[in-house]
Structure formats: C-alpha cells, structure tokens
Amino acid sequence: MKIVFHHDFYRVYTSDPAAAPERMQSIVTIISGHYEFMEATPAKEDDIAAVHTSSHIDDVKRLGLYDISALAAGGATQAAFMGLKDPCFALIRPPGHHASADRSWGFCYFNNMAVALEKLKREKAIERAFVLDIDLHFGDGTVNIFQNKEYVSIFNPSSNDRKTYLKAVAKELAEQQSDIIGISAGFDNHKDDWGGLLETEDYTAIGEMVRETSERCGCFAILEGGYNHQVLGHNVLALLDGLEHGHLFNDKPVLTKQRD
C-alpha cells in the first residue's frame, strides 16, 4: 500500500484543529517504516471546478488557502486512481467532507472525495462508486455534491453502540456492487477523541471489511477528522492494517520529508 503525502501538510495554515501543530507528525511518526510514501501533487483547477462553483473557488483563494486545499484534493485523486488496483491512503489536509459545491465549513474547503471520484468518472475509470464516511460528523458536503448523481452512493454510519455501528458497516458493504470504495476516514469517533465510541481495533475491522469487499472492486481512503494526537496515528495504522488484511509492508522503502 502507498501513502500519498506532502511535507506542506505539516504547515499550520489556519487556527482550526485540523491544522493544529503536530497533527500530521503524530500520524507519520507511527506509520513510517510500514508503508511506502509518495508525494502528492495539486489538483488542476478544472478538476476542482467540476464539483465547486467558481465563486466558491474564488472565496478559497481570497482566504489564502487555495494552494494547500488544491494539494489535498490532488492527493485524494492520486489515491483514488491507485486504489483501482491496490488499496491506497491519502494522508492529506485540509479535510473535505463538509465542503459543498458552493460553500464549506468544519475545517474543509474543497471536497477531496468529490474531486477524486468525479475525476475517475469523467475519465471513465469507474461507473459506480461507494463512499463510506466513518467520521464522527455527517459528511453533508459530500451528500450535497452527489445527491443528484446516481453513480455515487454514500453511507454515514451512526450509532451509540460500537457493535451496532460495525454491523451496520458490514451490512452496507455486503450490498455494494461498486467499482471503487472511497473511505472518508475520520478518526474523531474514537473512545479517546470527540466521539468516545470506537476502539482502535474497530478501525482494523472496518479496514478488513472494506478490503474483503474490494476483492471485487478498488478501494482507497482519505484523512478527514481525528484530533487526539496521542491516539490518531495508532488509529490510522489500525485502518491501514485492516486494508492490508493485517499484513504490513515492513520491507518497503520510505520517503520522508522534514517540515520546513
């Protein structure tokens, strides 16, 4: 499995929790040595404009956040294309699932998942896609963008009981006949994060379920929420471990870049 990343994601670009110092480092420190890293490249503006209005893109530019947001969207797109053959994870920020076509909130600016899937669809790499959004918060932006596009189905599991939560994920995946599964991988529903529900091992279970389903399609994941730096890296590794059926690539070379 490859990890799509860029050293610019270390930068603190706003004051919100998704851009907090050490957030990305807390993940890279844990997963380095297990997976091969490759450098993210920015999404083209035409690809962003396929899902966002020109006025929204201009707003992001006025905020001075276009470059980092385009880089995140580009990393998601790279992961999606690679995910057609093998599982791939985009370690990116800003997150994206609260970004609608013409507005955004919740630390998001461009909808990384939507940019990626629309690119796959336009290039006829897929006919159908499924989004599994495991973030604590409902991915309203993704729903907004895809609500009138029949080629995408979206599932945001919600439960106060972790076993019921996992059963719901398993049931939804069992019914999928998509060409690719995209995981909006938020980790803020962990027992030691904002949601207080899932165990670290549950992310492994989710990864295993997606990988089992992806034996007949592709899969990739992109980072969304997750704010407790003490557990975030371990939770990311758990999901990746599940996507690899519990087998890590310990002998792969790792490209690491230090922060500026």
Backbone torsions as a table, in degrees:
resi	resn	phi	psi	omega
1	MET	NA	139.8	177.1
2	LYS	-104.1	149.3	175.5
3	ILE	-111.5	121.0	177.3
4	VAL	-89.6	123.1	-172.4
5	PHE	-151.9	165.3	174.7
6	HIS	-150.3	143.0	-177.9
7	HIS	-64.1	-21.3	178.0
8	ASP	-65.7	-19.3	178.0
9	PHE	-70.8	-11.5	173.9
10	TYR	-72.4	-21.9	-173.1
11	ARG	-68.4	145.5	175.8
12	VAL	-90.1	103.1	-172.5
13	TYR	-96.8	-20.3	173.1
14	THR	-145.0	-177.2	-179.8
15	SER	-96.1	5.4	-176.7
16	ASP	-80.8	164.4	-176.3
17	PRO	-61.1	-28.5	179.9
18	ALA	-69.7	-19.7	179.7
19	ALA	-107.8	13.3	-175.2
20	ALA	-61.2	145.2	176.1
21	PRO	-56.9	142.7	176.2
22	GLU	76.1	-2.9	-178.2
23	ARG	-62.9	-50.7	-179.1
24	MET	-70.8	-36.6	178.5
25	GLN	-60.9	-35.2	-179.2
26	SER	-64.6	-27.1	177.5
27	ILE	-84.8	-48.8	-177.2
28	VAL	-59.0	-39.8	-179.5
29	THR	-58.6	-38.6	-176.7
30	ILE	-80.2	-40.6	-173.0
31	ILE	-91.1	-16.0	177.7
32	SER	-60.2	139.9	-177.9
33	GLY	94.6	-16.2	178.9
34	HIS	-100.3	-30.9	-172.2
35	TYR	-135.2	159.0	178.1
36	GLU	-86.8	129.2	179.1
37	PHE	-96.8	141.7	171.6
38	MET	-131.6	152.3	-171.3
39	GLU	-82.5	132.1	176.8
40	ALA	-72.2	149.3	174.1
41	THR	-124.1	149.2	-175.1
42	PRO	-66.2	149.7	171.4
43	ALA	-71.7	146.5	174.8
44	LYS	-72.8	149.5	-178.1
45	GLU	-62.0	-31.7	177.3
46	ASP	-62.0	-36.4	179.1
47	ASP	-70.7	-36.7	176.2
48	ILE	-68.0	-40.8	-179.2
49	ALA	-68.4	-14.6	177.0
50	ALA	-69.6	-19.0	179.7
51	VAL	-124.4	-16.0	-178.4
52	HIS	-120.5	147.6	178.4
53	THR	-71.7	157.6	179.2
54	SER	-63.5	-34.8	179.4
55	SER	-66.7	-36.7	177.8
56	HIS	-68.4	-42.9	177.5
57	ILE	-59.7	-41.6	178.2
58	ASP	-63.7	-37.5	178.2
59	ASP	-62.7	-42.5	179.0
60	VAL	-64.4	-38.3	177.3
61	LYS	-63.9	-42.2	-179.9
62	ARG	-63.5	-29.7	177.1
63	LEU	-75.4	-9.6	-177.4
64	GLY	76.0	22.6	-174.7
65	LEU	-116.8	12.0	-177.3
66	TYR	-65.5	-47.4	-173.7
67	ASP	-61.2	-47.7	-178.4
68	ILE	-69.3	-34.8	179.7
69	SER	-71.3	-38.8	176.9
70	ALA	-67.1	-34.0	177.7
71	LEU	-66.2	-40.6	177.4
72	ALA	-64.2	-44.7	179.5
73	ALA	-63.8	-37.5	177.6
74	GLY	-66.6	-39.7	177.3
75	GLY	-63.3	-38.8	177.1
76	ALA	-64.1	-39.7	-179.9
77	THR	-66.1	-42.0	176.3
78	GLN	-59.6	-44.6	-179.3
79	ALA	-63.4	-37.9	-179.8
80	ALA	-63.7	-44.6	-179.8
81	PHE	-66.2	-41.6	177.9
82	MET	-67.9	-30.9	179.9
83	GLY	-66.0	-14.1	176.0
84	LEU	-65.5	-24.4	-178.8
85	LYS	-109.3	-43.9	-178.3
86	ASP	-142.6	151.7	177.7
87	PRO	-55.5	143.9	-178.7
88	CYS	-146.2	148.6	-179.4
89	PHE	-125.8	128.1	175.8
90	ALA	-97.1	108.2	178.0
91	LEU	-89.3	86.7	-168.0
92	ILE	-130.5	161.5	167.0
93	ARG	-159.8	151.9	5.8
94	PRO	-64.7	155.9	173.0
95	PRO	-68.7	-179.2	-172.5
96	GLY	-142.7	-11.4	-166.5
97	HIS	-74.0	-5.3	172.5
98	HIS	-98.9	6.5	179.2
99	ALA	-92.3	114.8	176.2
100	SER	-90.4	-176.9	-177.0
101	ALA	-59.6	-39.6	-172.6
102	ASP	-125.1	11.1	178.9
103	ARG	-162.4	168.4	178.5
104	SER	-156.8	160.9	176.7
105	TRP	-158.5	-171.2	173.6
106	GLY	59.7	38.4	175.8
107	PHE	73.5	10.5	-177.4
108	CYS	-109.1	154.5	179.4
109	TYR	-131.3	-55.8	171.2
110	PHE	-112.2	147.2	180.0
111	ASN	-85.1	99.1	-174.0
112	ASN	-60.4	-42.7	179.3
113	MET	-62.5	-44.3	-177.8
114	ALA	-66.9	-42.0	177.7
115	VAL	-59.0	-43.5	-178.1
116	ALA	-65.8	-49.2	-176.3
117	LEU	-68.7	-37.6	177.2
118	GLU	-63.7	-36.8	176.7
119	LYS	-64.3	-44.9	177.3
120	LEU	-59.2	-43.5	-177.8
121	LYS	-67.0	-45.3	-178.4
122	ARG	-63.5	-32.3	179.7
123	GLU	-90.2	9.7	175.2
124	LYS	60.0	30.3	176.3
125	ALA	-82.0	-20.8	178.5
126	ILE	-140.9	160.0	170.2
127	GLU	-110.0	-35.5	179.6
128	ARG	-136.0	149.2	179.6
129	ALA	-137.8	152.4	177.2
130	PHE	-127.2	130.9	177.9
131	VAL	-108.8	121.1	173.4
132	LEU	-104.9	107.1	-176.7
133	ASP	-101.4	103.8	-176.5
134	ILE	-99.5	13.0	174.9
135	ASP	-66.1	153.8	176.5
136	LEU	-57.5	-37.5	-173.6
137	HIS	-97.9	144.0	-179.9
138	PHE	-61.0	131.8	-178.9
139	GLY	-80.9	70.5	-173.6
140	ASP	-64.5	-33.1	-179.9
141	GLY	-66.3	-43.1	179.1
142	THR	-63.4	-42.6	177.4
143	VAL	-62.4	-42.9	179.9
144	ASN	-58.7	-44.0	-176.1
145	ILE	-71.8	-36.7	-173.1
146	PHE	-100.9	1.9	-172.2
147	GLN	-61.5	-27.7	179.1
148	ASN	-108.1	15.0	179.2
149	LYS	-113.0	108.3	-171.2
150	GLU	-71.1	-11.6	-176.4
151	TYR	-80.2	-9.6	-178.5
152	VAL	-117.5	131.4	169.4
153	SER	-115.2	147.4	-172.7
154	ILE	-131.8	137.7	176.3
155	PHE	-130.8	122.0	174.5
156	ASN	-111.4	92.9	-178.6
157	PRO	-64.2	144.6	179.7
158	SER	-148.6	125.4	178.2
159	SER	-165.3	154.0	174.4
160	ASN	-92.5	0.3	180.0
161	ASP	-122.0	123.6	-172.8
162	ARG	-65.6	-35.6	179.4
163	LYS	-67.5	-39.4	176.4
164	THR	-65.3	-39.2	177.9
165	TYR	-58.3	-48.8	-178.0
166	LEU	-67.8	-36.6	177.4
167	LYS	-64.5	-37.4	178.7
168	ALA	-65.9	-40.2	177.1
169	VAL	-62.9	-45.5	-179.1
170	ALA	-61.5	-43.1	-179.7
171	LYS	-62.8	-44.4	-178.5
172	GLU	-65.7	-42.4	-179.9
173	LEU	-65.6	-35.4	-178.5
174	ALA	-63.6	-22.9	-177.4
175	GLU	-94.3	-1.3	-173.7
176	GLN	-79.3	139.5	173.6
177	GLN	-134.1	41.3	-177.4
178	SER	-89.5	167.3	176.9
179	ASP	-85.2	-22.5	178.6
180	ILE	-153.6	146.3	174.8
181	ILE	-111.9	124.6	175.0
182	GLY	-109.6	122.7	179.1
183	ILE	-96.6	117.8	167.3
184	SER	-81.5	95.4	-166.7
185	ALA	-90.2	87.2	171.0
186	GLY	-95.1	141.4	-176.9
187	PHE	-116.8	17.2	-178.0
188	ASP	-84.1	3.4	173.9
189	ASN	-96.4	10.2	177.3
190	HIS	-68.3	155.1	-176.7
191	LYS	-61.4	-25.4	179.9
192	ASP	-104.3	13.8	177.2
193	ASP	-117.0	-161.3	-172.8
194	TRP	-62.5	-36.8	-173.9
195	GLY	-78.9	-33.7	176.5
196	GLY	67.1	29.2	-173.9
197	LEU	-114.8	-58.6	-167.7
198	LEU	-86.6	147.2	171.6
199	GLU	-86.1	159.2	177.2
200	THR	-57.1	-39.3	-179.4
201	GLU	-63.6	-21.8	179.9
202	ASP	-69.1	-30.8	176.8
203	TYR	-68.8	-34.0	173.2
204	THR	-63.0	-43.8	179.8
205	ALA	-61.5	-41.7	178.3
206	ILE	-63.5	-44.4	177.8
207	GLY	-60.1	-41.3	179.1
208	GLU	-64.6	-40.0	179.4
209	MET	-65.8	-41.6	178.7
210	VAL	-65.5	-43.7	-179.4
211	ARG	-63.1	-39.8	178.1
212	GLU	-61.8	-43.1	177.7
213	THR	-65.8	-36.0	-175.8
214	SER	-76.7	0.7	172.0
215	GLU	-61.6	-20.9	177.5
216	ARG	-113.3	11.0	176.5
217	CYS	-161.1	-173.7	177.3
218	GLY	-95.9	169.9	175.4
219	CYS	-155.5	149.1	174.1
220	PHE	-152.9	164.1	179.0
221	ALA	-136.1	148.9	176.6
222	ILE	-131.5	145.6	-177.5
223	LEU	-72.7	132.6	171.6
224	GLU	-116.6	-108.2	-177.3
225	GLY	-88.2	-174.7	-176.4
226	GLY	128.2	111.9	-165.8
227	TYR	-130.0	-5.6	174.4
228	ASN	-92.0	104.0	-174.2
229	HIS	-65.8	-18.6	-179.7
230	GLN	-71.9	-27.0	-176.3
231	VAL	-118.3	-13.0	-172.2
232	LEU	-58.0	-49.0	-178.7
233	GLY	-61.8	-38.8	179.3
234	HIS	-66.7	-36.4	178.9
235	ASN	-70.4	-39.6	175.4
236	VAL	-61.2	-46.6	179.8
237	LEU	-61.0	-37.0	178.9
238	ALA	-62.1	-43.9	178.2
239	LEU	-63.8	-44.9	-179.9
240	LEU	-63.2	-39.2	177.3
241	ASP	-59.8	-43.4	178.0
242	GLY	-64.1	-41.4	179.0
243	LEU	-64.2	-24.4	177.4
244	GLU	-97.5	15.1	-177.8
245	HIS	57.3	33.4	175.1
246	GLY	83.6	3.1	-178.9
247	HIS	-111.4	119.5	-178.2
248	LEU	-95.3	149.2	178.0
249	PHE	-87.1	79.4	-176.6
250	ASN	-73.8	-14.9	-175.6
251	ASP	-103.1	10.7	-177.8
252	LYS	-85.6	145.1	175.1
253	PRO	-69.5	147.9	-177.4
254	VAL	-120.4	129.6	174.2
255	LEU	-94.3	115.5	178.7
256	THR	-121.9	145.0	178.0
257	LYS	-129.5	137.1	178.5
258	GLN	-82.8	156.4	179.2
259	ARG	-67.0	160.6	179.5
260	ASP	-66.6	NA	NA
